Amino acid sequence: MKKILFDVDGVFLSEERCFDVSALTVYELLMDKCYLGLHSHIDWETLTDNDIQDIRNRIFQKDKILNKLKSLGLNSNWDMLFIVFSIHLIDILKTLSHDEIEAFMYQDEPAELKLQNISTNLDDCFNLNEQLPF
């Protein structure tokens, strides 16, 4: 054996930045125009620690969501972001017509294009339900 790989986040290193990245990823999928485009207020080029904390507080409800998922035995930050994003996506899909949902589910195109297509079907005044997934 030539190499040993240790998973040390949360052991030797703080896992805080891992969860920051999870929150940023969910936020990007929801808000950035390359995906759902729900009105990002963050300039990705000049992102600050305060911006990251604000996003994490919004996405994970001041870590209530993270703590709940951890209490259920879910510790993977990537699984957490998938679950949180999926819950928001399902809530968004509920606002669309049956035909729009079918187009999203069954069109053979890259996921980012499907997400962009959803955003064209949303009202300009659409507000993300930040109380989800609770």
C-alpha positions as CSV (number, residue, x, y, z in Angstrom):
1,M,0.0,0.0,0.0
2,K,1.5,3.3,-1.1
3,K,-1.1,5.8,0.2
4,I,-3.5,6.2,3.1
5,L,-6.4,8.5,2.9
6,F,-7.9,9.9,6.0
7,D,-11.3,11.6,6.3
8,V,-10.4,14.2,8.9
9,D,-13.1,16.9,8.5
10,G,-14.7,17.2,11.9
11,V,-11.8,15.3,13.5
12,F,-8.6,17.3,13.0
13,L,-10.2,20.1,10.9
14,S,-13.3,22.1,11.5
15,E,-16.2,20.9,9.4
16,E,-17.7,24.5,9.4
17,R,-16.3,25.3,5.9
18,C,-17.7,22.1,4.5
19,F,-21.1,23.2,5.6
20,D,-20.5,26.7,4.3
21,V,-19.8,25.2,0.9
22,S,-23.0,23.1,1.2
23,A,-25.0,26.2,1.9
24,L,-23.3,28.0,-1.0
25,T,-24.1,25.2,-3.4
26,V,-27.8,25.1,-2.4
27,Y,-27.9,28.9,-2.7
28,E,-26.2,28.8,-6.1
29,L,-28.6,26.1,-7.5
30,L,-31.6,28.1,-6.3
31,M,-30.5,31.7,-7.0
32,D,-27.9,31.8,-9.7
33,K,-29.1,32.5,-13.3
34,C,-27.2,29.5,-14.5
35,Y,-29.7,27.3,-12.6
36,L,-33.1,28.4,-11.1
37,G,-32.2,32.1,-11.1
38,L,-34.4,33.1,-8.1
39,H,-32.9,36.6,-7.6
40,S,-29.5,36.3,-6.2
41,H,-28.4,39.2,-4.0
42,I,-24.8,38.0,-3.8
43,D,-22.0,39.0,-6.1
44,W,-20.0,35.7,-6.5
45,E,-16.9,37.6,-7.5
46,T,-16.7,39.6,-4.2
47,L,-18.1,37.0,-1.8
48,T,-17.2,37.8,1.8
49,D,-17.3,35.8,5.0
50,N,-20.3,37.8,6.0
51,D,-22.1,36.9,2.8
52,I,-21.3,33.2,3.4
53,Q,-22.6,33.4,6.9
54,D,-25.8,35.2,5.7
55,I,-26.3,32.5,3.0
56,R,-25.7,29.7,5.5
57,N,-28.1,31.2,8.0
58,R,-30.8,31.5,5.3
59,I,-30.3,28.1,3.7
60,F,-29.9,26.1,6.9
61,Q,-32.0,28.3,9.2
62,K,-29.1,29.2,11.5
63,D,-28.0,25.6,11.5
64,K,-31.4,24.2,12.7
65,I,-31.6,22.1,9.6
66,L,-28.1,20.9,9.8
67,N,-28.6,19.9,13.5
68,K,-31.9,18.1,12.6
69,L,-30.3,16.2,9.8
70,K,-27.3,15.2,12.0
71,S,-29.7,14.0,14.7
72,L,-31.2,11.7,12.1
73,G,-27.8,10.2,11.4
74,L,-27.1,12.1,8.2
75,N,-23.6,13.6,8.4
76,S,-22.6,13.9,4.8
77,N,-22.7,17.6,3.8
78,W,-23.3,16.6,0.2
79,D,-26.3,14.4,1.1
80,M,-27.6,17.3,3.2
81,L,-27.3,19.8,0.3
82,F,-29.1,17.3,-2.0
83,I,-31.9,16.9,0.5
84,V,-32.3,20.6,1.2
85,F,-32.2,21.6,-2.5
86,S,-34.6,18.8,-3.4
87,I,-37.2,19.9,-0.8
88,H,-37.0,23.4,-2.2
89,L,-37.3,22.1,-5.8
90,I,-40.3,20.0,-5.0
91,D,-42.0,23.1,-3.4
92,I,-41.2,25.1,-6.5
93,L,-42.6,22.4,-8.8
94,K,-45.9,22.5,-6.9
95,T,-46.5,26.0,-8.3
96,L,-46.2,24.8,-11.9
97,S,-48.8,23.3,-14.1
98,H,-49.0,19.6,-14.8
99,D,-47.6,20.1,-18.3
100,E,-44.7,22.2,-17.0
101,I,-43.8,19.5,-14.4
102,E,-43.9,16.8,-17.1
103,A,-41.6,18.8,-19.3
104,F,-39.2,19.2,-16.4
105,M,-39.3,15.5,-15.5
106,Y,-39.2,13.9,-19.0
107,Q,-37.3,16.3,-21.3
108,D,-34.0,14.9,-22.4
109,E,-31.7,17.9,-21.6
110,P,-29.0,18.8,-19.1
111,A,-30.2,19.5,-15.6
112,E,-29.1,23.1,-15.6
113,L,-31.2,23.8,-18.7
114,K,-34.2,22.1,-17.0
115,L,-33.8,24.4,-14.0
116,Q,-33.5,27.5,-16.2
117,N,-36.7,26.5,-17.9
118,I,-38.5,26.2,-14.6
119,S,-37.5,29.8,-13.7
120,T,-39.1,31.1,-16.9
121,N,-42.4,29.6,-15.7
122,L,-42.3,31.2,-12.3
123,D,-43.9,34.5,-11.4
124,D,-41.5,37.4,-11.1
125,C,-42.7,37.9,-7.5
126,F,-41.9,34.2,-6.6
127,N,-40.5,34.0,-3.1
128,L,-38.5,31.0,-1.8
129,N,-40.1,29.4,1.3
130,E,-37.2,29.8,3.7
131,Q,-39.0,27.8,6.4
132,L,-38.5,24.6,4.4
133,P,-37.8,21.8,5.1
134,F,-39.5,22.3,8.5
